[in-house]
Amino acid sequence: MLNGIKVAIAEDDFRIADIHEKFLNKFKEVEVVGKALKGAETLQLLEQQNPDLLLLDVYMPDMLGSDLLPIIRENFPKVSIIMITAATDKVFLEKSLSYGVENYLIKPVSRERFDEVIQEYIKKRSLLSTTKEVNQDYVDLFFRKGKSGGAAKTVGLPKGIDEITLGKVKAVITERREGLSAEEVGKEIGASRITARRYLEYLSSRQKVKAEVVYGIVGRPERKYYPV
């Protein structure tokens, strides 16, 4: 189950930082743990709070956010970074990509685009939390790739079946080869038994998992799902 995501904001304009914090407060999975107005303050904030995600501006009073990237990667290699900046020079984008930023947003950022990027990050974090081993289907889903090499497609999924949740269910079943009930799968992915069973039955209908009725100690039948 996904734990809370700690987010830090590095932005030299406190008004914009407050707006971004307000946007983030919409997401129940997110906790804003601090804001920094300068590069040096950003490094202190990372040291003190150890956030999962940093929203990083390029133009700050004491140094460029892009110049912080190698320092951050050396000292805080696990923190994810989303650049949010008015900088439109391609050199900043190229440097950001070379240091593995999650995304790059150019100001002014619309609320819709901001929400979309944060939601995508949350989904990726959630997907990573479901399994210790991966297969190619899992990797393709994580990188949003389809068999053709383009963006993953959701066309063809019935109503009530979400692509990310479906990937999480498949990953859990693949990892636990002894078979799991809908209740057990629900606990693994942080969903209800009813939700988990809906996805499991969909996978069963597509012959992606195998369903069998197993009788427990007191003879009560239980439906279990196994990888194919």
Phi and psi in degrees as a GROMACS rama.xvg file:
@    title "Ramachandran Plot"
@    xaxis  label "Phi"
@    yaxis  label "Psi"
@TYPE xy
-71.388  126.109  LEU-2
-80.6321  170.16  ASN-3
-60.8321  143.099  GLY-4
-98.0267  120.597  ILE-5
-88.6819  126.323  LYS-6
-121.475  134.508  VAL-7
-112.941  147.941  ALA-8
-119.951  123.077  ILE-9
-113.57  106.032  ALA-10
-152.398  126.602  GLU-11
-76.666  -15.9524  ASP-12
-101.125  108.483  ASP-13
-62.2131  -26.8778  PHE-14
-67.2833  -42.9278  ARG-15
-67.7525  -39.6841  ILE-16
-58.7576  -40.713  ALA-17
-65.8608  -37.3004  ASP-18
-64.5277  -44.6692  ILE-19
-63.9497  -37.8789  HIS-20
-63.5462  -41.1633  GLU-21
-62.3968  -42.0617  LYS-22
-60.4731  -44.7224  PHE-23
-66.3111  -31.3427  LEU-24
-63.5952  -13.3249  ASN-25
-67.0537  -29.0416  LYS-26
-92.878  118.862  PHE-27
-67.8479  -19.975  LYS-28
-79.7181  -10.3635  GLU-29
-110.09  141.236  VAL-30
-129.33  121.725  GLU-31
-79.9537  118.56  VAL-32
-101.955  -3.66076  VAL-33
165.739  162.65  GLY-34
-132.582  143.511  LYS-35
-128.722  142.524  ALA-36
-100.694  -15.6961  LEU-37
-131.634  165.316  LYS-38
-62.9888  -45.4561  GLY-39
-62.077  -39.738  ALA-40
-65.0543  -34.0962  GLU-41
-61.9966  -45.241  THR-42
-64.5246  -38.2175  LEU-43
-64.4377  -41.0565  GLN-44
-64.1941  -41.3139  LEU-45
-63.4445  -40.8229  LEU-46
-65.287  -41.9661  GLU-47
-77.8735  -38.3026  GLN-48
-106.435  -18.5758  GLN-49
47.6455  58.8228  ASN-50
-72.3022  161.828  PRO-51
-82.9978  -31.9026  ASP-52
-137.021  137.471  LEU-53
-120.005  124.931  LEU-54
-91.25  115.122  LEU-55
-120.208  125.644  LEU-56
-84.4519  158.356  ASP-57
-86.9282  -50.677  VAL-58
-89.4197  108.5  TYR-59
-128.693  159.054  MET-60
-58.5511  -39.1177  PRO-61
-98.6494  -22.4271  ASP-62
-167.214  162.255  MET-63
-76.9278  139.876  LEU-64
-59.2879  -34.2089  GLY-65
-65.2954  -30.3802  SER-66
-75.8637  -16.9917  ASP-67
-75.4727  -24.2408  LEU-68
-54.7765  -50.0395  LEU-69
-63.829  -33.3623  PRO-70
-67.3332  -43.5843  ILE-71
-64.104  -43.7541  ILE-72
-64.8474  -33.3219  ARG-73
-73.7497  -39.8932  GLU-74
-99.2915  -24.8283  ASN-75
-135.186  64.9496  PHE-76
-63.4138  -21.01  PRO-77
-91.4545  -10.6339  LYS-78
-73.1114  134.698  VAL-79
-84.6032  149.518  SER-80
-130.924  131.963  ILE-81
-118.719  120.311  ILE-82
-81.2374  133.063  MET-83
-131.596  109.419  ILE-84
-153.525  159.821  THR-85
-89.4468  -4.81563  ALA-86
-68.3231  124.22  ALA-87
-113.126  0.441626  THR-88
-68.3202  130.002  ASP-89
-61.9936  -24.3336  LYS-90
-61.3337  -33.3841  VAL-91
-69.2851  -39.5308  PHE-92
-63.7716  -45.2751  LEU-93
-61.9309  -42.2967  GLU-94
-66.9953  -40.1624  LYS-95
-60.9612  -44.5689  SER-96
-63.6358  -36.91  LEU-97
-67.0674  -20.7992  SER-98
-105.016  18.1673  TYR-99
69.8735  38.1605  GLY-100
-67.7503  150.425  VAL-101
-71.5758  -38.2897  GLU-102
-162.518  169.094  ASN-103
-140.26  111.874  TYR-104
-111.345  133.305  LEU-105
-101.588  128.614  ILE-106
-70.2575  151.107  LYS-107
-74.3433  136.743  PRO-108
-95.8557  127.888  VAL-109
-72.1245  153.169  SER-110
-60.0181  -38.9328  ARG-111
-62.593  -45.0945  GLU-112
-69.3168  -39.8219  ARG-113
-58.9141  -50.0446  PHE-114
-60.1215  -39.9305  ASP-115
-62.0335  -44.0234  GLU-116
-68.1046  -42.8567  VAL-117
-66.362  -40.6433  ILE-118
-63.265  -39.3442  GLN-119
-64.3339  -39.9285  GLU-120
-64.1094  -43.3561  TYR-121
-60.5833  -42.4565  ILE-122
-63.4528  -41.1868  LYS-123
-65.3952  -41.7862  LYS-124
-62.2328  -41.3291  ARG-125
-64.2303  -41.838  SER-126
-63.4339  -40.2916  LEU-127
-65.8845  -26.1764  LEU-128
-80.795  -4.86958  SER-129
-91.6529  -16.8377  THR-130
-153.285  156.24  THR-131
-100.171  -20.3172  LYS-132
-117.374  152.517  GLU-133
-128.1  156.315  VAL-134
-127.091  -179.221  ASN-135
-66.2385  -35.9723  GLN-136
-60.731  -41.9512  ASP-137
-63.3367  -46.0486  TYR-138
-63.7028  -41.6812  VAL-139
-61.769  -40.5947  ASP-140
-66.0206  -41.5805  LEU-141
-62.9319  -41.8639  PHE-142
-89.9173  8.8291  PHE-143
59.4189  39.5107  ARG-144
-110.336  142.943  LYS-145
-102.269  178.677  GLY-146
-62.8614  -26.0895  LYS-147
-81.0055  -8.10434  SER-148
95.3929  -5.68746  GLY-149
-93.7217  -165.209  GLY-150
-65.8861  146.526  ALA-151
-63.3705  145.25  ALA-152
-111.312  142.277  LYS-153
-105.554  0.68459  THR-154
-61.6167  133.548  VAL-155
104.297  -16.2007  GLY-156
-78.2467  134.102  LEU-157
-70.3186  164.006  PRO-158
-59.8994  135.792  LYS-159
92.3197  -2.64988  GLY-160
-114.594  111.959  ILE-161
-95.9356  138.836  ASP-162
-59.7579  -44.385  GLU-163
-67.446  -46.4489  ILE-164
-62.5676  -39.1612  THR-165
-59.946  -42.5743  LEU-166
-64.0641  -37.8204  GLY-167
-65.1958  -42.7167  LYS-168
-63.1278  -45.5404  VAL-169
-60.2411  -40.8208  LYS-170
-64.956  -41.2176  ALA-171
-64.5569  -45.4374  VAL-172
-64.027  -39.8801  ILE-173
-65.0166  -38.6414  THR-174
-72.9684  -37.2552  GLU-175
-103.151  85.6944  ARG-176
-74.6161  -9.03392  ARG-177
-78.014  -6.3151  GLU-178
97.2399  138.721  GLY-179
-133.57  149.575  LEU-180
-84.1293  168.361  SER-181
-61.9974  -37.7372  ALA-182
-63.4736  -41.7252  GLU-183
-66.8578  -40.1194  GLU-184
-65.4967  -41.5807  VAL-185
-57.179  -42.7276  GLY-186
-64.716  -37.7801  LYS-187
-65.9498  -37.5651  GLU-188
-101.464  -0.881624  ILE-189
75.7603  37.6873  GLY-190
-130.885  170.025  ALA-191
-75.5281  162.442  SER-192
-60.324  -40.3256  ARG-193
-63.0689  -43.436  ILE-194
-63.8787  -46.6674  THR-195
-60.3294  -41.67  ALA-196
-65.0265  -36.5718  ARG-197
-58.9715  -44.173  ARG-198
-70.9007  -39.4904  TYR-199
-64.4753  -41.4798  LEU-200
-67.9965  -34.3611  GLU-201
-64.2021  -45.9902  TYR-202
-63.488  -36.642  LEU-203
-64.6507  -40.5803  SER-204
-66.4393  -25.5712  SER-205
-94.0722  4.42945  ARG-206
60.5628  33.4165  GLN-207
-93.7436  -21.4192  LYS-208
-135.09  161.84  VAL-209
-110.834  131.151  LYS-210
-107.01  134.618  ALA-211
-138.1  147.253  GLU-212
-90.0466  123.118  VAL-213
-116.706  136.897  VAL-214
-97.8622  127.726  TYR-215
-80.1489  -169.568  GLY-216
-61.0602  -39.4976  ILE-217
-92.3676  11.2488  VAL-218
83.2984  7.10402  GLY-219
-80.1539  124.417  ARG-220
-71.4365  142.756  PRO-221
-138.065  134.686  GLU-222
-86.1732  123.491  ARG-223
-120.095  152.351  LYS-224
-121.685  135.714  TYR-225
-127.072  152.298  TYR-226
-67.6086  147.477  PRO-227
